[in-house]
Amino acid sequence: IMVTDILQLIGALVVARVFLLLCGGVYSSFIRPAKQLKKFGQWAVVTGATDGIGKAYCLELAKKRLNIVLISRTQEKLDKVAEELKRYRVETRTICVDFSDFSAESRQIVRDSLKDLDIGVLVNNVGRSYSHPQFYMELDDAEAQRLIDLNIISTTFMTRIVLPKMEEQ
């Protein structure tokens, strides 16, 4: 066996691996049937549901015929998105909560509002970043705490509220 034969074999194996990865990607992206999310539960809960990615999630989940609980801090925006979702003939509920101050009282409001729902999907979308480009170490303690409260604390507690209900499924 010559060196060129070994190199050809290695080249063929690399090409075969890339081809298989490409085929797997095409299958999973374009051919494989979508997951039937309703088998996990009839309701999806979306935080940060009134703008951007959160709103897009609401629209896509409604297209899949899931009922949506929209959670955000502005009731007017919640009502507007809920109205938009009516065209998909799904039920909606809104919860007006400011996650930057997700106190025990706010958590109880959310818990009570979700207690009777068959929840299968949680989209923890609420969050924020810096007001302008800046290194984390340049933030003052108060701004760092606000980021932690909104991006970590609220997400953790929402998961704690919803996960036991999802686990029952």
Backbone bond lengths (Angstrom), bond angles and torsions (degrees), N, CA, C in turn:
res aa  C-N    CA-C-N  psi(-1)  N-CA   C-N-CA  omega(-1)  CA-C   N-CA-C  phi
1 I - - - 1.451 - - 1.527 106.71 -
2 M 1.319 113.02 132.65 1.460 118.92 -178.23 1.524 110.42 -97.68
3 V 1.306 116.01 163.20 1.462 122.68 -179.99 1.525 109.90 -59.78
4 T 1.322 117.11 -37.56 1.471 119.35 -179.69 1.522 110.95 -65.63
5 D 1.321 118.50 -34.82 1.459 121.61 176.96 1.525 111.24 -64.56
6 I 1.320 116.62 -41.62 1.469 121.65 178.93 1.526 109.73 -64.98
7 L 1.329 116.50 -44.62 1.459 120.05 179.31 1.531 111.35 -63.70
8 Q 1.325 117.63 -38.03 1.467 121.12 177.28 1.535 110.36 -64.22
9 L 1.311 116.10 -42.22 1.460 120.35 178.42 1.531 110.67 -62.76
10 I 1.329 117.70 -45.70 1.470 121.19 178.09 1.529 109.75 -61.68
11 G 1.311 117.30 -43.58 1.468 121.28 178.17 1.521 111.75 -60.73
12 A 1.327 116.99 -42.23 1.469 121.11 179.27 1.526 110.48 -64.96
13 L 1.333 117.07 -39.87 1.467 120.34 178.69 1.535 110.82 -65.41
14 V 1.327 117.39 -40.96 1.465 120.76 178.21 1.526 110.18 -63.64
15 V 1.323 117.27 -45.66 1.468 121.17 179.07 1.530 110.09 -62.34
16 A 1.319 118.36 -41.48 1.467 121.82 178.87 1.530 110.62 -63.31
17 R 1.323 116.50 -42.11 1.468 119.89 179.26 1.522 110.84 -63.71
18 V 1.309 117.89 -46.06 1.468 121.50 179.07 1.529 109.91 -61.79
19 F 1.327 116.88 -41.65 1.468 120.96 179.03 1.529 110.75 -61.85
20 L 1.327 117.69 -43.85 1.461 121.20 179.46 1.526 111.58 -65.88
21 L 1.317 117.40 -40.31 1.464 120.58 176.54 1.529 110.67 -63.28
22 L 1.305 116.84 -41.98 1.463 121.58 177.82 1.531 110.95 -63.19
23 C 1.313 117.10 -43.98 1.469 120.72 178.01 1.529 110.96 -62.71
24 G 1.334 116.53 -42.11 1.461 119.77 177.89 1.514 111.74 -62.35
25 G 1.321 116.94 -40.14 1.460 121.04 178.76 1.517 111.94 -65.91
26 V 1.322 117.11 -42.20 1.472 120.99 177.95 1.523 109.51 -63.87
27 Y 1.332 117.44 -43.70 1.461 120.52 179.45 1.525 111.75 -60.88
28 S 1.344 115.59 -50.60 1.461 118.09 -175.16 1.521 112.32 -70.17
29 S 1.325 118.06 -26.66 1.463 120.53 -178.29 1.525 113.88 -89.30
30 F 1.333 117.84 -32.37 1.457 119.66 -170.02 1.531 115.59 -124.33
31 I 1.310 117.97 -23.70 1.470 119.78 -171.54 1.524 112.74 -107.72
32 R 1.320 116.82 -44.94 1.464 121.71 -176.46 1.526 110.24 -58.17
33 P 1.320 117.93 135.05 1.460 119.64 178.35 1.532 111.12 -63.03
34 A 1.320 115.76 147.15 1.461 121.30 179.64 1.525 110.20 -67.12
35 K 1.314 115.58 153.69 1.464 120.23 175.88 1.520 109.53 -66.75
36 Q 1.302 116.13 141.67 1.459 122.15 175.95 1.513 107.60 -87.63
37 L 1.323 116.14 89.19 1.463 121.06 -173.32 1.525 112.96 -62.74
38 K 1.328 117.58 -27.55 1.468 119.55 -177.96 1.526 112.10 -65.71
39 K 1.325 117.44 -18.99 1.467 118.24 178.35 1.526 111.13 -70.05
40 F 1.340 117.11 -18.14 1.457 121.05 177.52 1.518 111.75 -86.30
41 G 1.324 117.23 -21.95 1.455 122.53 -179.02 1.513 109.99 161.00
42 Q 1.318 116.81 160.27 1.468 121.93 -175.72 1.526 113.32 -84.11
43 W 1.332 117.48 -13.93 1.458 121.64 -173.56 1.522 111.37 -122.19
44 A 1.336 115.23 143.80 1.461 122.78 169.88 1.522 107.80 -115.39
45 V 1.320 116.88 140.32 1.458 122.91 177.05 1.522 106.98 -110.54
46 V 1.345 115.85 125.80 1.465 120.64 -178.27 1.527 109.13 -125.28
47 T 1.329 116.81 119.17 1.459 120.62 174.61 1.521 108.60 -91.01
48 G 1.315 116.35 152.55 1.461 119.75 -176.23 1.516 110.24 62.93
49 A 1.332 115.50 41.73 1.470 122.37 -166.10 1.518 115.13 -85.06
50 T 1.309 119.27 -0.95 1.466 118.95 -170.66 1.521 114.98 -101.20
51 D 1.313 118.23 -10.19 1.463 120.82 -177.93 1.514 110.83 -141.96
52 G 1.307 115.66 159.34 1.460 123.06 168.39 1.514 115.09 51.93
53 I 1.309 114.94 -129.79 1.462 121.52 -174.84 1.525 111.39 -63.31
54 G 1.329 117.93 -40.01 1.463 120.82 179.32 1.521 111.78 -60.26
55 K 1.304 116.68 -44.76 1.462 120.73 178.00 1.526 110.36 -64.21
56 A 1.322 117.07 -41.22 1.469 120.95 178.15 1.528 110.55 -61.26
57 Y 1.326 116.85 -40.74 1.472 119.89 175.76 1.525 110.38 -59.41
58 C 1.326 116.65 -45.10 1.466 120.42 179.88 1.529 110.57 -57.36
59 L 1.313 116.37 -46.04 1.466 120.54 -179.01 1.527 111.41 -63.34
60 E 1.321 116.69 -44.82 1.467 119.69 -178.65 1.532 111.96 -67.72
61 L 1.324 117.12 -40.53 1.464 119.92 178.54 1.525 110.76 -67.53
62 A 1.323 117.34 -36.41 1.465 120.41 176.76 1.526 110.46 -65.53
63 K 1.324 117.54 -36.95 1.473 121.01 176.43 1.524 110.56 -60.31
64 K 1.324 115.79 -30.21 1.471 120.71 177.93 1.526 111.38 -87.28
65 R 1.334 116.19 9.35 1.460 124.62 173.38 1.525 113.63 71.14
66 L 1.317 117.33 25.12 1.460 120.38 172.93 1.522 109.21 -87.48
67 N 1.303 116.65 139.03 1.456 121.13 172.22 1.530 107.16 -71.99
68 I 1.337 116.37 148.88 1.461 119.68 -171.41 1.524 111.49 -124.36
69 V 1.344 115.66 131.36 1.459 121.97 167.13 1.520 105.72 -100.67
70 L 1.325 115.86 115.32 1.454 121.81 -179.72 1.528 108.49 -95.93
71 I 1.309 116.91 128.89 1.461 120.57 179.02 1.525 107.79 -126.17
72 S 1.321 114.76 126.85 1.449 121.82 176.94 1.524 108.66 -162.26
73 R 1.317 117.95 -178.54 1.461 119.96 -173.87 1.521 114.41 -96.72
74 T 1.350 119.46 -7.29 1.461 121.24 -175.99 1.528 109.92 -121.17
75 Q 1.330 116.71 110.22 1.462 120.98 -175.85 1.533 111.86 -59.60
76 E 1.308 118.15 -38.17 1.467 121.31 -179.85 1.531 111.20 -60.00
77 K 1.329 116.74 -43.82 1.466 120.69 177.83 1.526 111.02 -68.01
78 L 1.325 116.64 -38.88 1.465 120.25 177.18 1.520 110.56 -59.55
79 D 1.321 117.09 -45.63 1.462 121.37 -179.85 1.528 111.07 -62.88
80 K 1.318 117.02 -38.47 1.467 121.22 -179.86 1.532 111.18 -64.56
81 V 1.329 116.90 -45.98 1.466 120.34 179.48 1.531 110.08 -67.17
82 A 1.319 117.61 -40.68 1.469 121.02 177.71 1.524 110.19 -59.19
83 E 1.320 116.51 -39.34 1.471 120.97 177.74 1.530 110.33 -64.45
84 E 1.329 116.99 -41.41 1.470 120.83 178.08 1.529 111.53 -61.68
85 L 1.318 116.95 -34.42 1.463 121.16 -176.63 1.525 112.69 -74.93
86 K 1.325 117.75 -15.10 1.466 120.66 -179.67 1.519 112.60 -58.57
87 R 1.331 116.86 -29.70 1.477 119.79 -178.39 1.529 112.04 -64.46
88 Y 1.320 117.46 -17.70 1.468 121.28 178.85 1.522 112.06 -93.28
89 R 1.320 116.87 2.11 1.467 123.22 178.09 1.534 111.98 55.34
90 V 1.330 114.80 49.24 1.461 120.94 175.28 1.518 107.84 -120.63
91 E 1.327 114.67 157.75 1.461 119.51 174.74 1.527 109.00 -80.40
92 T 1.315 115.85 146.89 1.453 120.29 174.15 1.518 109.62 -132.17
93 R 1.307 114.67 151.32 1.459 122.45 170.32 1.516 106.57 -134.83
94 T 1.313 115.78 149.18 1.454 119.23 178.92 1.524 109.81 -122.40
95 I 1.328 114.41 144.43 1.459 121.38 175.20 1.522 106.62 -131.20
96 C 1.310 115.43 119.63 1.459 121.12 -179.31 1.535 108.86 -93.57
97 V 1.333 116.35 106.41 1.461 122.42 -177.82 1.526 108.14 -141.24
98 D 1.304 116.10 137.82 1.456 121.36 174.78 1.531 107.79 -95.72
99 F 1.323 115.98 108.53 1.464 120.39 -175.93 1.520 112.98 -72.06
100 S 1.323 117.78 -12.92 1.467 118.13 176.93 1.526 110.90 -70.94
101 D 1.342 116.44 -15.84 1.465 121.95 174.49 1.531 107.29 -134.76
102 F 1.325 115.53 68.17 1.463 121.31 -175.25 1.529 108.65 -86.16
103 S 1.315 114.32 71.78 1.466 122.47 -176.08 1.522 111.17 -72.06
104 A 1.310 115.79 172.76 1.467 120.71 176.63 1.522 110.53 -58.75
105 E 1.317 116.88 -37.52 1.470 120.94 178.03 1.531 110.87 -64.60
106 S 1.324 117.49 -44.67 1.469 121.24 178.09 1.521 110.79 -63.53
107 R 1.335 116.34 -42.28 1.468 120.05 178.81 1.527 110.39 -61.21
108 Q 1.330 117.25 -38.65 1.465 120.36 179.28 1.526 110.96 -66.76
109 I 1.313 117.52 -37.81 1.470 121.03 176.33 1.524 109.82 -59.51
110 V 1.318 116.35 -46.10 1.473 120.36 179.17 1.528 109.60 -64.51
111 R 1.321 116.97 -48.17 1.471 121.85 -179.44 1.531 110.67 -55.52
112 D 1.331 116.97 -47.53 1.472 121.34 -179.93 1.524 111.90 -64.51
113 S 1.319 116.87 -37.11 1.463 120.96 -178.58 1.530 112.41 -70.61
114 L 1.318 116.88 -25.07 1.467 121.04 -176.37 1.526 113.61 -101.08
115 K 1.325 117.83 -6.02 1.466 120.85 -166.84 1.526 114.65 -60.36
116 D 1.311 119.31 -32.16 1.466 120.52 -176.31 1.528 113.75 -100.58
117 L 1.325 117.91 10.48 1.459 120.71 -174.71 1.521 112.13 -98.68
118 D 1.310 115.33 146.50 1.458 123.90 176.66 1.532 107.16 -89.81
119 I 1.331 116.61 87.15 1.460 121.89 -172.23 1.524 110.48 -91.47
120 G 1.324 115.24 127.56 1.460 120.91 178.98 1.512 113.96 -115.98
121 V 1.340 117.09 -18.49 1.461 120.77 -176.44 1.529 109.13 -137.31
122 L 1.312 116.11 133.75 1.459 122.48 172.03 1.521 108.04 -122.48
123 V 1.335 116.33 123.99 1.463 121.52 174.97 1.528 106.49 -111.62
124 N 1.319 116.09 102.06 1.464 122.58 177.82 1.526 107.46 -84.06
125 N 1.315 116.02 85.07 1.458 120.87 -172.94 1.526 113.60 -103.33
126 V 1.315 118.33 -17.59 1.454 119.78 -175.62 1.532 109.87 -62.82
127 G 1.313 115.30 142.45 1.461 119.17 178.89 1.512 110.87 171.44
128 R 1.318 114.12 171.89 1.454 119.49 177.52 1.513 108.61 -152.98
129 S 1.305 114.32 166.15 1.453 120.88 176.41 1.517 108.31 -124.88
130 Y 1.290 116.82 -164.87 1.457 121.14 179.16 1.533 109.41 -71.90
131 S 1.316 115.83 156.61 1.462 119.71 178.20 1.532 111.13 -72.76
132 H 1.325 117.38 -21.38 1.466 121.79 176.28 1.533 107.95 -153.28
133 P 1.339 118.13 159.75 1.463 119.96 -178.39 1.530 111.51 -56.45
134 Q 1.323 114.29 129.28 1.459 119.28 -175.23 1.525 108.26 -164.00
135 F 1.314 116.73 145.80 1.450 120.28 174.74 1.525 109.44 -73.14
136 Y 1.326 116.64 144.87 1.466 121.24 -179.25 1.522 111.73 -56.12
137 M 1.316 116.22 -39.61 1.472 119.19 -177.11 1.527 112.41 -69.43
138 E 1.331 117.40 -11.82 1.469 120.79 177.82 1.530 112.48 -89.13
139 L 1.325 117.52 -7.60 1.466 120.54 179.01 1.520 110.30 -73.01
140 D 1.319 115.35 147.91 1.462 116.93 171.96 1.529 108.56 -80.51
141 D 1.307 116.76 166.45 1.465 121.36 -175.16 1.524 112.52 -60.89
142 A 1.320 116.91 -37.36 1.466 119.91 -178.83 1.528 111.07 -64.85
143 E 1.332 117.43 -42.78 1.465 120.60 179.40 1.529 110.32 -67.91
144 A 1.321 117.30 -40.32 1.469 120.45 177.16 1.532 109.97 -61.02
145 Q 1.326 117.10 -41.33 1.464 120.76 179.18 1.524 110.92 -64.37
146 R 1.342 117.47 -40.18 1.471 120.57 177.98 1.527 111.03 -62.45
147 L 1.318 116.84 -41.21 1.469 120.33 177.63 1.524 111.14 -63.81
148 I 1.316 116.57 -43.59 1.466 121.05 179.67 1.523 110.23 -64.36
149 D 1.325 117.08 -45.31 1.466 120.51 -179.76 1.522 111.40 -59.22
150 L 1.323 116.93 -45.78 1.464 120.00 -175.75 1.526 112.41 -78.68
151 N 1.318 117.50 -42.94 1.465 120.30 -172.62 1.519 114.36 -88.11
152 I 1.305 118.06 -23.48 1.465 119.69 -175.62 1.530 111.73 -116.97
153 I 1.316 117.16 -53.19 1.458 120.48 -175.59 1.523 110.77 -61.37
154 S 1.333 117.15 -48.39 1.467 119.64 -177.48 1.530 111.12 -64.26
155 T 1.313 117.06 -40.35 1.466 121.04 179.76 1.528 110.59 -64.53
156 T 1.311 115.99 -42.81 1.462 120.63 179.77 1.527 111.09 -62.79
157 F 1.324 116.81 -46.46 1.465 119.07 -178.97 1.521 112.20 -69.78
158 M 1.342 118.34 -36.05 1.465 119.12 176.34 1.530 110.60 -61.84
159 T 1.315 115.65 -40.54 1.466 119.55 177.67 1.522 110.28 -64.07
160 R 1.315 117.75 -41.68 1.474 121.77 178.47 1.527 111.20 -63.88
161 I 1.320 117.16 -33.85 1.468 120.69 179.93 1.525 110.70 -73.12
162 V 1.321 116.88 -43.63 1.473 120.95 -170.85 1.527 113.27 -90.36
163 L 1.306 118.40 -35.11 1.467 121.23 -173.79 1.526 114.71 -56.20
164 P 1.335 120.46 -43.66 1.472 118.11 178.57 1.537 112.71 -58.48
165 K 1.318 116.88 -36.77 1.468 119.86 178.41 1.527 110.27 -67.82
166 M 1.330 116.30 -38.18 1.463 120.15 179.60 1.530 110.63 -70.10
167 E 1.309 115.79 -36.63 1.454 120.69 -179.72 1.529 111.71 -63.28
168 E 1.335 116.56 -31.67 1.461 120.68 177.50 1.517 112.26 -60.32
169 Q 1.319 115.63 -28.41 1.467 120.57 179.65 1.515 109.22 -65.44
